[in-house]
C-alpha cells in the first residue's frame, strides 16, 4: 500500500499532532514498512483454520443459580430508622 507524506500530514492533523518535515518523512517510511509486513498476511492460507475468539479454552466460571431463602424483612430493618414502606429511605439526590 502506498503511503504518502500527505497521508501522514492528514493523520497528524486529525490527531492534532504537529510534525516537523523530518518526522513526516520518518513516519512515512516507517508506516510503509509496517504495511508491507501486514500485506504478507494476505498470502497466508487460512482455509482449514477454524475461527478463534480466544486461544485459551475458556468456559463460564459463574456458579449455578440456586434458590435460597432471603433475610427476614424485620431483621433487615432492625438496625435502621430510615425505613419507609418496606424500603430504605435515602436522601434525594438531584
PyMOL Python script that loads the backbone (N, CA, C, O; Angstrom):
from pymol import cmd

cmd.read_pdbstr("""\
ATOM      1  N   UNK A   1       0.847  -1.179   0.000  1.00  0.00           N
ATOM      2  CA  UNK A   1       0.000   0.000   0.000  1.00  0.00           C
ATOM      3  C   UNK A   1       0.890   1.238   0.000  1.00  0.00           C
ATOM      4  O   UNK A   1       1.840   1.337   0.776  1.00  0.00           O
ATOM      5  N   UNK A   2       0.578   2.140  -0.849  1.00  0.00           N
ATOM      6  CA  UNK A   2       1.387   3.351  -0.971  1.00  0.00           C
ATOM      7  C   UNK A   2       0.955   4.385   0.069  1.00  0.00           C
ATOM      8  O   UNK A   2      -0.211   4.772   0.138  1.00  0.00           O
ATOM      9  N   UNK A   3       1.908   4.812   0.860  1.00  0.00           N
ATOM     10  CA  UNK A   3       1.662   5.845   1.862  1.00  0.00           C
ATOM     11  C   UNK A   3       2.462   7.073   1.453  1.00  0.00           C
ATOM     12  O   UNK A   3       3.656   6.990   1.163  1.00  0.00           O
ATOM     13  N   UNK A   4       1.792   8.194   1.435  1.00  0.00           N
ATOM     14  CA  UNK A   4       2.464   9.429   1.045  1.00  0.00           C
ATOM     15  C   UNK A   4       2.610  10.338   2.255  1.00  0.00           C
ATOM     16  O   UNK A   4       2.019  10.110   3.311  1.00  0.00           O
ATOM     17  N   UNK A   5       3.408  11.364   2.067  1.00  0.00           N
ATOM     18  CA  UNK A   5       3.562  12.359   3.129  1.00  0.00           C
ATOM     19  C   UNK A   5       2.229  13.047   3.387  1.00  0.00           C
ATOM     20  O   UNK A   5       1.948  13.443   4.518  1.00  0.00           O
ATOM     21  N   UNK A   6       1.405  13.193   2.355  1.00  0.00           N
ATOM     22  CA  UNK A   6       0.076  13.802   2.523  1.00  0.00           C
ATOM     23  C   UNK A   6      -0.770  12.967   3.490  1.00  0.00           C
ATOM     24  O   UNK A   6      -1.510  13.521   4.304  1.00  0.00           O
ATOM     25  N   UNK A   7      -0.661  11.630   3.403  1.00  0.00           N
ATOM     26  CA  UNK A   7      -1.398  10.754   4.313  1.00  0.00           C
ATOM     27  C   UNK A   7      -0.945  10.970   5.760  1.00  0.00           C
ATOM     28  O   UNK A   7      -1.766  11.036   6.676  1.00  0.00           O
ATOM     29  N   UNK A   8       0.347  11.077   5.947  1.00  0.00           N
ATOM     30  CA  UNK A   8       0.899  11.305   7.282  1.00  0.00           C
ATOM     31  C   UNK A   8       0.477  12.679   7.796  1.00  0.00           C
ATOM     32  O   UNK A   8       0.135  12.828   8.969  1.00  0.00           O
ATOM     33  N   UNK A   9       0.500  13.676   6.924  1.00  0.00           N
ATOM     34  CA  UNK A   9       0.082  15.020   7.326  1.00  0.00           C
ATOM     35  C   UNK A   9      -1.393  15.041   7.731  1.00  0.00           C
ATOM     36  O   UNK A   9      -1.762  15.676   8.719  1.00  0.00           O
ATOM     37  N   UNK A  10      -2.229  14.345   6.967  1.00  0.00           N
ATOM     38  CA  UNK A  10      -3.658  14.308   7.288  1.00  0.00           C
ATOM     39  C   UNK A  10      -3.896  13.597   8.615  1.00  0.00           C
ATOM     40  O   UNK A  10      -4.698  14.050   9.432  1.00  0.00           O
ATOM     41  N   UNK A  11      -3.196  12.479   8.830  1.00  0.00           N
ATOM     42  CA  UNK A  11      -3.333  11.748  10.086  1.00  0.00           C
ATOM     43  C   UNK A  11      -2.852  12.589  11.260  1.00  0.00           C
ATOM     44  O   UNK A  11      -3.486  12.603  12.315  1.00  0.00           O
ATOM     45  N   UNK A  12      -1.742  13.288  11.084  1.00  0.00           N
ATOM     46  CA  UNK A  12      -1.217  14.161  12.140  1.00  0.00           C
ATOM     47  C   UNK A  12      -2.187  15.298  12.424  1.00  0.00           C
ATOM     48  O   UNK A  12      -2.370  15.682  13.579  1.00  0.00           O
ATOM     49  N   UNK A  13      -2.810  15.838  11.386  1.00  0.00           N
ATOM     50  CA  UNK A  13      -3.793  16.907  11.566  1.00  0.00           C
ATOM     51  C   UNK A  13      -4.990  16.406  12.365  1.00  0.00           C
ATOM     52  O   UNK A  13      -5.448  17.075  13.292  1.00  0.00           O
ATOM     53  N   UNK A  14      -5.500  15.216  12.002  1.00  0.00           N
ATOM     54  CA  UNK A  14      -6.654  14.655  12.703  1.00  0.00           C
ATOM     55  C   UNK A  14      -6.336  14.326  14.156  1.00  0.00           C
ATOM     56  O   UNK A  14      -7.201  14.418  15.026  1.00  0.00           O
ATOM     57  N   UNK A  15      -5.076  13.940  14.411  1.00  0.00           N
ATOM     58  CA  UNK A  15      -4.644  13.618  15.768  1.00  0.00           C
ATOM     59  C   UNK A  15      -4.168  14.860  16.520  1.00  0.00           C
ATOM     60  O   UNK A  15      -3.772  14.778  17.683  1.00  0.00           O
ATOM     61  N   UNK A  16      -4.208  15.988  15.860  1.00  0.00           N
ATOM     62  CA  UNK A  16      -3.760  17.262  16.435  1.00  0.00           C
ATOM     63  C   UNK A  16      -2.307  17.183  16.902  1.00  0.00           C
ATOM     64  O   UNK A  16      -1.957  17.618  17.999  1.00  0.00           O
ATOM     65  N   UNK A  17      -1.461  16.599  16.012  1.00  0.00           N
ATOM     66  CA  UNK A  17      -0.033  16.466  16.295  1.00  0.00           C
ATOM     67  C   UNK A  17       0.728  17.317  15.285  1.00  0.00           C
ATOM     68  O   UNK A  17       0.481  17.237  14.082  1.00  0.00           O
ATOM     69  N   UNK A  18       1.643  18.119  15.778  1.00  0.00           N
ATOM     70  CA  UNK A  18       2.463  18.944  14.913  1.00  0.00           C
ATOM     71  C   UNK A  18       3.770  18.199  14.624  1.00  0.00           C
ATOM     72  O   UNK A  18       4.548  17.928  15.540  1.00  0.00           O
ATOM     73  N   UNK A  19       4.009  17.869  13.356  1.00  0.00           N
ATOM     74  CA  UNK A  19       5.206  17.134  12.974  1.00  0.00           C
ATOM     75  C   UNK A  19       6.133  18.022  12.144  1.00  0.00           C
ATOM     76  O   UNK A  19       5.685  18.840  11.340  1.00  0.00           O
ATOM     77  N   UNK A  20       7.432  17.839  12.360  1.00  0.00           N
ATOM     78  CA  UNK A  20       8.409  18.529  11.528  1.00  0.00           C
ATOM     79  C   UNK A  20       8.525  17.772  10.202  1.00  0.00           C
ATOM     80  O   UNK A  20       8.016  16.658  10.075  1.00  0.00           O
ATOM     81  N   UNK A  21       9.185  18.367   9.232  1.00  0.00           N
ATOM     82  CA  UNK A  21       9.375  17.716   7.935  1.00  0.00           C
ATOM     83  C   UNK A  21      10.174  16.418   8.097  1.00  0.00           C
ATOM     84  O   UNK A  21       9.900  15.419   7.433  1.00  0.00           O
ATOM     85  N   UNK A  22      11.148  16.453   8.976  1.00  0.00           N
ATOM     86  CA  UNK A  22      11.955  15.245   9.221  1.00  0.00           C
ATOM     87  C   UNK A  22      11.092  14.122   9.800  1.00  0.00           C
ATOM     88  O   UNK A  22      11.222  12.965   9.400  1.00  0.00           O
ATOM     89  N   UNK A  23      10.218  14.467  10.735  1.00  0.00           N
ATOM     90  CA  UNK A  23       9.325  13.474  11.330  1.00  0.00           C
ATOM     91  C   UNK A  23       8.328  12.932  10.310  1.00  0.00           C
ATOM     92  O   UNK A  23       8.023  11.740  10.312  1.00  0.00           O
ATOM     93  N   UNK A  24       7.823  13.797   9.447  1.00  0.00           N
ATOM     94  CA  UNK A  24       6.883  13.355   8.407  1.00  0.00           C
ATOM     95  C   UNK A  24       7.546  12.320   7.496  1.00  0.00           C
ATOM     96  O   UNK A  24       6.946  11.295   7.174  1.00  0.00           O
ATOM     97  N   UNK A  25       8.779  12.592   7.087  1.00  0.00           N
ATOM     98  CA  UNK A  25       9.499  11.646   6.234  1.00  0.00           C
ATOM     99  C   UNK A  25       9.767  10.331   6.972  1.00  0.00           C
ATOM    100  O   UNK A  25       9.606   9.248   6.410  1.00  0.00           O
ATOM    101  N   UNK A  26      10.177  10.443   8.231  1.00  0.00           N
ATOM    102  CA  UNK A  26      10.477   9.255   9.037  1.00  0.00           C
ATOM    103  C   UNK A  26       9.226   8.391   9.204  1.00  0.00           C
ATOM    104  O   UNK A  26       9.282   7.178   9.007  1.00  0.00           O
ATOM    105  N   UNK A  27       8.099   9.007   9.566  1.00  0.00           N
ATOM    106  CA  UNK A  27       6.870   8.249   9.789  1.00  0.00           C
ATOM    107  C   UNK A  27       6.320   7.671   8.491  1.00  0.00           C
ATOM    108  O   UNK A  27       5.733   6.588   8.499  1.00  0.00           O
ATOM    109  N   UNK A  28       6.499   8.370   7.385  1.00  0.00           N
ATOM    110  CA  UNK A  28       6.057   7.839   6.096  1.00  0.00           C
ATOM    111  C   UNK A  28       6.787   6.542   5.791  1.00  0.00           C
ATOM    112  O   UNK A  28       6.165   5.565   5.374  1.00  0.00           O
ATOM    113  N   UNK A  29       8.089   6.520   5.993  1.00  0.00           N
ATOM    114  CA  UNK A  29       8.879   5.306   5.738  1.00  0.00           C
ATOM    115  C   UNK A  29       8.511   4.186   6.718  1.00  0.00           C
ATOM    116  O   UNK A  29       8.387   3.026   6.323  1.00  0.00           O
ATOM    117  N   UNK A  30       8.338   4.534   7.983  1.00  0.00           N
ATOM    118  CA  UNK A  30       8.002   3.521   8.987  1.00  0.00           C
ATOM    119  C   UNK A  30       6.627   2.898   8.710  1.00  0.00           C
ATOM    120  O   UNK A  30       6.450   1.688   8.854  1.00  0.00           O
ATOM    121  N   UNK A  31       5.673   3.719   8.318  1.00  0.00           N
ATOM    122  CA  UNK A  31       4.337   3.195   8.018  1.00  0.00           C
ATOM    123  C   UNK A  31       4.377   2.307   6.784  1.00  0.00           C
ATOM    124  O   UNK A  31       3.682   1.293   6.728  1.00  0.00           O
ATOM    125  N   UNK A  32       5.182   2.677   5.798  1.00  0.00           N
ATOM    126  CA  UNK A  32       5.329   1.825   4.608  1.00  0.00           C
ATOM    127  C   UNK A  32       5.862   0.449   4.997  1.00  0.00           C
ATOM    128  O   UNK A  32       5.369  -0.570   4.514  1.00  0.00           O
ATOM    129  N   UNK A  33       6.871   0.420   5.870  1.00  0.00           N
ATOM    130  CA  UNK A  33       7.457  -0.846   6.319  1.00  0.00           C
ATOM    131  C   UNK A  33       6.409  -1.687   7.055  1.00  0.00           C
ATOM    132  O   UNK A  33       6.292  -2.887   6.809  1.00  0.00           O
ATOM    133  N   UNK A  34       5.656  -1.063   7.950  1.00  0.00           N
ATOM    134  CA  UNK A  34       4.631  -1.779   8.713  1.00  0.00           C
ATOM    135  C   UNK A  34       3.574  -2.356   7.772  1.00  0.00           C
ATOM    136  O   UNK A  34       3.187  -3.516   7.914  1.00  0.00           O
ATOM    137  N   UNK A  35       3.112  -1.566   6.826  1.00  0.00           N
ATOM    138  CA  UNK A  35       2.071  -2.040   5.906  1.00  0.00           C
ATOM    139  C   UNK A  35       2.589  -3.128   4.975  1.00  0.00           C
ATOM    140  O   UNK A  35       1.825  -4.006   4.573  1.00  0.00           O
ATOM    141  N   UNK A  36       3.873  -3.087   4.626  1.00  0.00           N
ATOM    142  CA  UNK A  36       4.458  -4.169   3.831  1.00  0.00           C
ATOM    143  C   UNK A  36       4.432  -5.485   4.606  1.00  0.00           C
ATOM    144  O   UNK A  36       4.167  -6.543   4.035  1.00  0.00           O
ATOM    145  N   UNK A  37       4.708  -5.415   5.904  1.00  0.00           N
ATOM    146  CA  UNK A  37       4.648  -6.617   6.736  1.00  0.00           C
ATOM    147  C   UNK A  37       3.215  -7.126   6.847  1.00  0.00           C
ATOM    148  O   UNK A  37       2.982  -8.334   6.811  1.00  0.00           O
ATOM    149  N   UNK A  38       2.275  -6.233   6.979  1.00  0.00           N
ATOM    150  CA  UNK A  38       0.868  -6.631   7.099  1.00  0.00           C
ATOM    151  C   UNK A  38       0.387  -7.279   5.804  1.00  0.00           C
ATOM    152  O   UNK A  38      -0.423  -8.204   5.847  1.00  0.00           O
ATOM    153  N   UNK A  39       0.866  -6.817   4.668  1.00  0.00           N
ATOM    154  CA  UNK A  39       0.459  -7.399   3.387  1.00  0.00           C
ATOM    155  C   UNK A  39       0.903  -8.856   3.259  1.00  0.00           C
ATOM    156  O   UNK A  39       0.311  -9.609   2.486  1.00  0.00           O
ATOM    157  N   UNK A  40       1.922  -9.263   3.994  1.00  0.00           N
ATOM    158  CA  UNK A  40       2.345 -10.668   3.979  1.00  0.00           C
ATOM    159  C   UNK A  40       1.242 -11.598   4.485  1.00  0.00           C
ATOM    160  O   UNK A  40       1.194 -12.765   4.094  1.00  0.00           O
ATOM    161  N   UNK A  41       0.358 -11.098   5.346  1.00  0.00           N
ATOM    162  CA  UNK A  41      -0.716 -11.922   5.877  1.00  0.00           C
ATOM    163  C   UNK A  41      -1.771 -12.246   4.827  1.00  0.00           C
ATOM    164  O   UNK A  41      -2.505 -13.224   4.975  1.00  0.00           O
ATOM    165  N   UNK A  42      -1.857 -11.460   3.792  1.00  0.00           N
ATOM    166  CA  UNK A  42      -2.844 -11.697   2.733  1.00  0.00           C
ATOM    167  C   UNK A  42      -2.555 -13.020   2.035  1.00  0.00           C
ATOM    168  O   UNK A  42      -3.483 -13.707   1.608  1.00  0.00           O
ATOM    169  N   UNK A  43      -1.296 -13.383   1.915  1.00  0.00           N
ATOM    170  CA  UNK A  43      -0.904 -14.604   1.206  1.00  0.00           C
ATOM    171  C   UNK A  43      -1.042 -15.874   2.049  1.00  0.00           C
ATOM    172  O   UNK A  43      -0.876 -16.976   1.526  1.00  0.00           O
ATOM    173  N   UNK A  44      -1.338 -15.742   3.327  1.00  0.00           N
ATOM    174  CA  UNK A  44      -1.438 -16.913   4.186  1.00  0.00           C
ATOM    175  C   UNK A  44      -2.689 -17.720   3.858  1.00  0.00           C
ATOM    176  O   UNK A  44      -3.761 -17.162   3.623  1.00  0.00           O
ATOM    177  N   UNK A  45      -2.535 -19.034   3.846  1.00  0.00           N
ATOM    178  CA  UNK A  45      -3.662 -19.924   3.607  1.00  0.00           C
ATOM    179  C   UNK A  45      -4.307 -20.247   4.951  1.00  0.00           C
ATOM    180  O   UNK A  45      -3.725 -20.960   5.769  1.00  0.00           O
ATOM    181  N   UNK A  46      -5.496 -19.728   5.172  1.00  0.00           N
ATOM    182  CA  UNK A  46      -6.213 -19.957   6.428  1.00  0.00           C
ATOM    183  C   UNK A  46      -7.487 -20.764   6.198  1.00  0.00           C
ATOM    184  O   UNK A  46      -8.418 -20.717   7.002  1.00  0.00           O
ATOM    185  N   UNK A  47      -7.517 -21.496   5.107  1.00  0.00           N
ATOM    186  CA  UNK A  47      -8.732 -22.217   4.732  1.00  0.00           C
ATOM    187  C   UNK A  47      -9.129 -23.282   5.748  1.00  0.00           C
ATOM    188  O   UNK A  47     -10.317 -23.423   6.039  1.00  0.00           O
ATOM    189  N   UNK A  48      -8.190 -24.027   6.291  1.00  0.00           N
ATOM    190  CA  UNK A  48      -8.505 -25.109   7.224  1.00  0.00           C
ATOM    191  C   UNK A  48      -8.312 -24.727   8.677  1.00  0.00           C
ATOM    192  O   UNK A  48      -8.223 -25.599   9.541  1.00  0.00           O
ATOM    193  N   UNK A  49      -8.247 -23.455   8.956  1.00  0.00           N
ATOM    194  CA  UNK A  49      -8.065 -22.988  10.327  1.00  0.00           C
ATOM    195  C   UNK A  49      -9.405 -22.447  10.825  1.00  0.00           C
ATOM    196  O   UNK A  49      -9.960 -21.525  10.228  1.00  0.00           O
ATOM    197  N   UNK A  50      -9.925 -23.013  11.908  1.00  0.00           N
ATOM    198  CA  UNK A  50     -11.237 -22.553  12.405  1.00  0.00           C
ATOM    199  C   UNK A  50     -11.129 -21.154  13.013  1.00  0.00           C
ATOM    200  O   UNK A  50     -10.081 -20.782  13.542  1.00  0.00           O
ATOM    201  N   UNK A  51     -12.202 -20.393  12.936  1.00  0.00           N
ATOM    202  CA  UNK A  51     -12.195 -19.068  13.571  1.00  0.00           C
ATOM    203  C   UNK A  51     -11.982 -19.197  15.076  1.00  0.00           C
ATOM    204  O   UNK A  51     -12.513 -20.108  15.712  1.00  0.00           O
ATOM    205  N   UNK A  52     -11.222 -18.304  15.623  1.00  0.00           N
ATOM    206  CA  UNK A  52     -10.891 -18.366  17.033  1.00  0.00           C
ATOM    207  C   UNK A  52     -11.222 -17.046  17.709  1.00  0.00           C
ATOM    208  O   UNK A  52     -10.837 -15.980  17.228  1.00  0.00           O
ATOM    209  N   UNK A  53     -11.934 -17.119  18.820  1.00  0.00           N
ATOM    210  CA  UNK A  53     -12.205 -15.922  19.601  1.00  0.00           C
ATOM    211  C   UNK A  53     -11.088 -15.715  20.610  1.00  0.00           C
ATOM    212  O   UNK A  53     -10.628 -14.596  20.836  1.00  0.00           O
ATOM    213  N   UNK A  54     -10.663 -16.821  21.211  1.00  0.00           N
ATOM    214  CA  UNK A  54      -9.609 -16.760  22.210  1.00  0.00           C
ATOM    215  C   UNK A  54      -8.774 -18.034  22.099  1.00  0.00           C
ATOM    216  O   UNK A  54      -9.312 -19.110  21.837  1.00  0.00           O
ATOM    217  N   UNK A  55      -7.481 -17.917  22.293  1.00  0.00           N
ATOM    218  CA  UNK A  55      -6.619 -19.094  22.154  1.00  0.00           C
ATOM    219  C   UNK A  55      -6.677 -20.008  23.370  1.00  0.00           C
ATOM    220  O   UNK A  55      -6.238 -21.156  23.305  1.00  0.00           O
ATOM    221  N   UNK A  56      -7.215 -19.507  24.480  1.00  0.00           N
ATOM    222  CA  UNK A  56      -7.296 -20.315  25.689  1.00  0.00           C
ATOM    223  C   UNK A  56      -8.666 -20.978  25.776  1.00  0.00           C
ATOM    224  O   UNK A  56      -9.666 -20.392  25.361  1.00  0.00           O
ATOM    225  N   UNK A  57      -8.718 -22.198  26.312  1.00  0.00           N
ATOM    226  CA  UNK A  57     -10.029 -22.849  26.465  1.00  0.00           C
ATOM    227  C   UNK A  57     -10.794 -22.221  27.626  1.00  0.00           C
ATOM    228  O   UNK A  57     -10.578 -22.582  28.783  1.00  0.00           O
ATOM    229  N   UNK A  58     -11.679 -21.291  27.321  1.00  0.00           N
ATOM    230  CA  UNK A  58     -12.437 -20.597  28.353  1.00  0.00           C
ATOM    231  C   UNK A  58     -13.805 -21.228  28.524  1.00  0.00           C
ATOM    232  O   UNK A  58     -14.366 -21.784  27.580  1.00  0.00           O
ATOM    233  N   UNK A  59     -14.321 -21.140  29.699  1.00  0.00           N
ATOM    234  CA  UNK A  59     -15.670 -21.607  29.972  1.00  0.00           C
ATOM    235  C   UNK A  59     -16.271 -20.675  31.013  1.00  0.00           C
ATOM    236  O   UNK A  59     -15.563 -19.901  31.657  1.00  0.00           O
ATOM    237  N   UNK A  60     -17.568 -20.759  31.165  1.00  0.00           N
ATOM    238  CA  UNK A  60     -18.258 -19.904  32.104  1.00  0.00           C
ATOM    239  C   UNK A  60     -17.918 -20.328  33.527  1.00  0.00           C
ATOM    240  O   UNK A  60     -18.191 -21.464  33.918  1.00  0.00           O
ATOM    241  N   UNK A  61     -17.331 -19.436  34.295  1.00  0.00           N
ATOM    242  CA  UNK A  61     -16.915 -19.770  35.654  1.00  0.00           C
ATOM    243  C   UNK A  61     -17.933 -19.300  36.685  1.00  0.00           C
ATOM    244  O   UNK A  61     -17.668 -19.336  37.887  1.00  0.00           O
ATOM    245  N   UNK A  62     -19.087 -18.864  36.219  1.00  0.00           N
ATOM    246  CA  UNK A  62     -20.123 -18.415  37.135  1.00  0.00           C
ATOM    247  C   UNK A  62     -20.764 -19.622  37.809  1.00  0.00           C
ATOM    248  O   UNK A  62     -20.870 -20.695  37.215  1.00  0.00           O
ATOM    249  N   UNK A  63     -21.179 -19.439  39.022  1.00  0.00           N
ATOM    250  CA  UNK A  63     -21.835 -20.529  39.734  1.00  0.00           C
ATOM    251  C   UNK A  63     -23.268 -20.668  39.246  1.00  0.00           C
ATOM    252  O   UNK A  63     -23.832 -19.727  38.687  1.00  0.00           O
ATOM    253  N   UNK A  64     -23.856 -21.835  39.456  1.00  0.00           N
ATOM    254  CA  UNK A  64     -25.255 -22.045  39.116  1.00  0.00           C
ATOM    255  C   UNK A  64     -26.133 -21.238  40.061  1.00  0.00           C
ATOM    256  O   UNK A  64     -25.810 -21.069  41.237  1.00  0.00           O
ATOM    257  N   UNK A  65     -27.242 -20.746  39.535  1.00  0.00           N
ATOM    258  CA  UNK A  65     -28.198 -20.040  40.374  1.00  0.00           C
ATOM    259  C   UNK A  65     -28.942 -21.045  41.234  1.00  0.00           C
ATOM    260  O   UNK A  65     -29.547 -21.990  40.726  1.00  0.00           O
ATOM    261  N   UNK A  66     -28.892 -20.836  42.522  1.00  0.00           N
ATOM    262  CA  UNK A  66     -29.569 -21.720  43.459  1.00  0.00           C
ATOM    263  C   UNK A  66     -30.522 -20.876  44.290  1.00  0.00           C
ATOM    264  O   UNK A  66     -30.122 -19.869  44.874  1.00  0.00           O
ATOM    265  N   UNK A  67     -31.768 -21.284  44.341  1.00  0.00           N
ATOM    266  CA  UNK A  67     -32.750 -20.564  45.125  1.00  0.00           C
ATOM    267  C   UNK A  67     -32.481 -20.817  46.604  1.00  0.00           C
ATOM    268  O   UNK A  67     -32.402 -21.961  47.052  1.00  0.00           O
ATOM    269  N   UNK A  68     -32.342 -19.717  47.354  1.00  0.00           N
ATOM    270  CA  UNK A  68     -32.117 -19.809  48.785  1.00  0.00           C
ATOM    271  C   UNK A  68     -33.067 -18.848  49.487  1.00  0.00           C
ATOM    272  O   UNK A  68     -33.515 -17.872  48.885  1.00  0.00           O
ATOM    273  N   UNK A  69     -33.373 -19.110  50.734  1.00  0.00           N
ATOM    274  CA  UNK A  69     -34.242 -18.170  51.452  1.00  0.00           C
ATOM    275  C   UNK A  69     -33.500 -16.856  51.694  1.00  0.00           C
ATOM    276  O   UNK A  69     -32.297 -16.843  51.954  1.00  0.00           O
ATOM    277  N   UNK A  70     -34.233 -15.765  51.603  1.00  0.00           N
ATOM    278  CA  UNK A  70     -33.615 -14.458  51.828  1.00  0.00           C
ATOM    279  C   UNK A  70     -33.784 -14.053  53.281  1.00  0.00           C
ATOM    280  O   UNK A  70     -34.417 -14.760  54.065  1.00  0.00           O
ATOM    281  N   UNK A  71     -33.217 -12.916  53.632  1.00  0.00           N
ATOM    282  CA  UNK A  71     -33.310 -12.430  55.006  1.00  0.00           C
ATOM    283  C   UNK A  71     -34.744 -12.013  55.323  1.00  0.00           C
ATOM    284  O   UNK A  71     -35.509 -11.622  54.441  1.00  0.00           O
ATOM    285  N   UNK A  72     -35.078 -12.107  56.586  1.00  0.00           N
ATOM    286  CA  UNK A  72     -36.375 -11.651  57.054  1.00  0.00           C
ATOM    287  C   UNK A  72     -36.396 -10.122  57.017  1.00  0.00           C
ATOM    288  O   UNK A  72     -35.428  -9.472  57.409  1.00  0.00           O
ATOM    289  N   UNK A  73     -37.501  -9.558  56.545  1.00  0.00           N
ATOM    290  CA  UNK A  73     -37.599  -8.104  56.409  1.00  0.00           C
ATOM    291  C   UNK A  73     -37.402  -7.399  57.743  1.00  0.00           C
ATOM    292  O   UNK A  73     -36.749  -6.357  57.794  1.00  0.00           O
ATOM    293  N   UNK A  74     -37.946  -7.937  58.808  1.00  0.00           N
ATOM    294  CA  UNK A  74     -37.781  -7.310  60.124  1.00  0.00           C
ATOM    295  C   UNK A  74     -36.319  -7.315  60.549  1.00  0.00           C
ATOM    296  O   UNK A  74     -35.850  -6.349  61.149  1.00  0.00           O
ATOM    297  N   UNK A  75     -35.595  -8.383  60.249  1.00  0.00           N
ATOM    298  CA  UNK A  75     -34.178  -8.464  60.609  1.00  0.00           C
ATOM    299  C   UNK A  75     -33.357  -7.467  59.810  1.00  0.00           C
ATOM    300  O   UNK A  75     -32.377  -6.921  60.317  1.00  0.00           O
ATOM    301  N   UNK A  76     -33.742  -7.228  58.590  1.00  0.00           N
ATOM    302  CA  UNK A  76     -33.004  -6.290  57.738  1.00  0.00           C
ATOM    303  C   UNK A  76     -33.139  -4.868  58.252  1.00  0.00           C
ATOM    304  O   UNK A  76     -32.160  -4.123  58.280  1.00  0.00           O
ATOM    305  N   UNK A  77     -34.342  -4.482  58.658  1.00  0.00           N
ATOM    306  CA  UNK A  77     -34.590  -3.094  59.042  1.00  0.00           C
ATOM    307  C   UNK A  77     -34.458  -2.839  60.541  1.00  0.00           C
ATOM    308  O   UNK A  77     -34.738  -1.727  60.986  1.00  0.00           O
ATOM    309  N   UNK A  78     -34.040  -3.831  61.339  1.00  0.00           N
ATOM    310  CA  UNK A  78     -33.990  -3.635  62.785  1.00  0.00           C
ATOM    311  C   UNK A  78     -32.925  -2.639  63.222  1.00  0.00           C
ATOM    312  O   UNK A  78     -33.048  -2.053  64.298  1.00  0.00           O
ATOM    313  N   UNK A  79     -31.876  -2.427  62.416  1.00  0.00           N
ATOM    314  CA  UNK A  79     -30.796  -1.518  62.813  1.00  0.00           C
ATOM    315  C   UNK A  79     -30.850  -0.163  62.118  1.00  0.00           C
ATOM    316  O   UNK A  79     -29.866   0.577  62.130  1.00  0.00           O
ATOM    317  N   UNK A  80     -31.974   0.167  61.519  1.00  0.00           N
ATOM    318  CA  UNK A  80     -32.071   1.461  60.836  1.00  0.00           C
ATOM    319  C   UNK A  80     -33.365   2.156  61.217  1.00  0.00           C
ATOM    320  O   UNK A  80     -34.387   1.524  61.483  1.00  0.00           O
ATOM    321  N   UNK A  81     -33.288   3.461  61.233  1.00  0.00           N
ATOM    322  CA  UNK A  81     -34.506   4.249  61.444  1.00  0.00           C
ATOM    323  C   UNK A  81     -34.970   4.857  60.124  1.00  0.00           C
ATOM    324  O   UNK A  81     -35.963   5.584  60.082  1.00  0.00           O
ATOM    325  N   UNK A  82     -34.244   4.556  59.045  1.00  0.00           N
ATOM    326  CA  UNK A  82     -34.548   5.121  57.725  1.00  0.00           C
ATOM    327  C   UNK A  82     -35.272   4.089  56.869  1.00  0.00           C
ATOM    328  O   UNK A  82     -34.772   3.663  55.827  1.00  0.00           O
ATOM    329  N   UNK A  83     -36.465   3.693  57.331  1.00  0.00           N
ATOM    330  CA  UNK A  83     -37.254   2.712  56.599  1.00  0.00           C
ATOM    331  C   UNK A  83     -38.628   3.306  56.341  1.00  0.00           C
ATOM    332  O   UNK A  83     -39.240   3.917  57.218  1.00  0.00           O
ATOM    333  N   UNK A  84     -39.097   3.111  55.113  1.00  0.00           N
ATOM    334  CA  UNK A  84     -40.428   3.603  54.768  1.00  0.00           C
ATOM    335  C   UNK A  84     -41.052   2.649  53.758  1.00  0.00           C
ATOM    336  O   UNK A  84     -40.479   2.388  52.700  1.00  0.00           O
ATOM    337  N   UNK A  85     -42.213   2.139  54.087  1.00  0.00           N
ATOM    338  CA  UNK A  85     -42.961   1.219  53.218  1.00  0.00           C
ATOM    339  C   UNK A  85     -42.136  -0.006  52.817  1.00  0.00           C
ATOM    340  O   UNK A  85     -42.220  -0.469  51.679  1.00  0.00           O
ATOM    341  N   UNK A  86     -41.352  -0.520  53.739  1.00  0.00           N
ATOM    342  CA  UNK A  86     -40.582  -1.728  53.458  1.00  0.00           C
ATOM    343  C   UNK A  86     -39.345  -1.501  52.610  1.00  0.00           C
ATOM    344  O   UNK A  86     -38.811  -2.449  52.036  1.00  0.00           O
ATOM    345  N   UNK A  87     -38.874  -0.247  52.519  1.00  0.00           N
ATOM    346  CA  UNK A  87     -37.668   0.081  51.740  1.00  0.00           C
ATOM    347  C   UNK A  87     -36.802   1.031  52.540  1.00  0.00           C
ATOM    348  O   UNK A  87     -37.292   1.728  53.429  1.00  0.00           O
ATOM    349  N   UNK A  88     -35.510   1.062  52.226  1.00  0.00           N
ATOM    350  CA  UNK A  88     -34.625   2.026  52.850  1.00  0.00           C
ATOM    351  C   UNK A  88     -34.927   3.411  52.308  1.00  0.00           C
ATOM    352  O   UNK A  88     -35.085   3.587  51.100  1.00  0.00           O
ATOM    353  N   UNK A  89     -35.010   4.401  53.198  1.00  0.00           N
ATOM    354  CA  UNK A  89     -35.236   5.774  52.792  1.00  0.00           C
ATOM    355  C   UNK A  89     -33.892   6.469  52.727  1.00  0.00           C
ATOM    356  O   UNK A  89     -33.145   6.493  53.706  1.00  0.00           O
ATOM    357  N   UNK A  90     -33.582   7.044  51.553  1.00  0.00           N
ATOM    358  CA  UNK A  90     -32.302   7.719  51.363  1.00  0.00           C
ATOM    359  C   UNK A  90     -32.546   9.162  50.968  1.00  0.00           C
ATOM    360  O   UNK A  90     -33.632   9.492  50.491  1.00  0.00           O
ATOM    361  N   UNK A  91     -31.553  10.036  51.159  1.00  0.00           N
ATOM    362  CA  UNK A  91     -31.743  11.441  50.767  1.00  0.00           C
ATOM    363  C   UNK A  91     -31.933  11.581  49.268  1.00  0.00           C
ATOM    364  O   UNK A  91     -31.380  10.810  48.484  1.00  0.00           O
ATOM    365  N   UNK A  92     -32.717  12.567  48.881  1.00  0.00           N
ATOM    366  CA  UNK A  92     -32.947  12.861  47.474  1.00  0.00           C
ATOM    367  C   UNK A  92     -31.656  13.394  46.852  1.00  0.00           C
ATOM    368  O   UNK A  92     -31.003  14.267  47.424  1.00  0.00           O
ATOM    369  N   UNK A  93     -31.294  12.873  45.693  1.00  0.00           N
ATOM    370  CA  UNK A  93     -30.077  13.309  45.024  1.00  0.00           C
ATOM    371  C   UNK A  93     -30.458  13.946  43.699  1.00  0.00           C
ATOM    372  O   UNK A  93     -30.841  13.250  42.758  1.00  0.00           O
ATOM    373  N   UNK A  94     -30.358  15.227  43.625  1.00  0.00           N
ATOM    374  CA  UNK A  94     -30.640  15.962  42.384  1.00  0.00           C
ATOM    375  C   UNK A  94     -29.759  17.158  42.260  1.00  0.00           C
ATOM    376  O   UNK A  94     -29.854  17.896  41.280  1.00  0.00           O
TER     377      UNK A  94
END
""", "prot")
cmd.dss("prot")
cmd.show_as("cartoon", "prot")
cmd.util.cbc("prot")
cmd.orient("prot")
